[in-house]
């Protein structure tokens, strides 16, 4: 019963992280009402002459305006959309100096984060197969494969979350230092780090399952060798003749005398 719990829980956590990552990845791809509250960061861009909106929100695919507290009039979607106002607005005027001095930092951090998320989603989906199989199989190998797949998913998702968080926190501070209001999309980052937490817990559970399976395997092997009877040892010097052999001299028959003469008969 305990083993089933330790295998069902990581599967549920892995499914949860997969749904969160897929949801996070489609935010900005369309302007549906469900996704309108999610964005990475928001800033007052009214002082930037070429800004499309007085208040701008950044998603993974585009920039959006704000209407009634929701994303509105989003630009055409493009994957791995960078958080780089100099590139987004095609100007340096009115943009905080940090975005100009460290333009490549913001540009590449956010684009690489998108790639990390995609790779993380791939390994998360791949990890579902061995994790699901571990519910039926008790082998040590299935547990190891599950742990490796979940570990790779965690590595890339955590890297993407860290890089994206660093870029947008740095950008928010740059806007505020320039006297422009800016905020992070709390809901978006909550989903991102919740996915990381689910993957981490799933990995810990899978490591426990693998460790228990390995311990059972070692115990079964130890019991097998302890119960196996030891082979009987032979006291004979020959492997072909197990019986004691009399010396050759003792086997020779004494000579038989057919004619016996008594000394006084002749």
Secondary structure by P-SEA (a helix, b strand, c coil): caaaaaaaaaaaaaaaaaaaaaaaaaccccccccccccccccccccccccccccbbbbcccbbbbbcccccccccccccccccccccccccccccccccccaaaaaaaaaaaaaaaaaaaaaaaaaaaaaaaaaaccccaaaaaaaaaaaaaaaaaaaaaaaaaaaaaaaaaaaaaaacbbbbcaaaaaaaaaaaaaaaaaaaaaaaaaaaaaaaaaaaaaaaaaaaccccccccccccccccccccccccccccccccccccccc
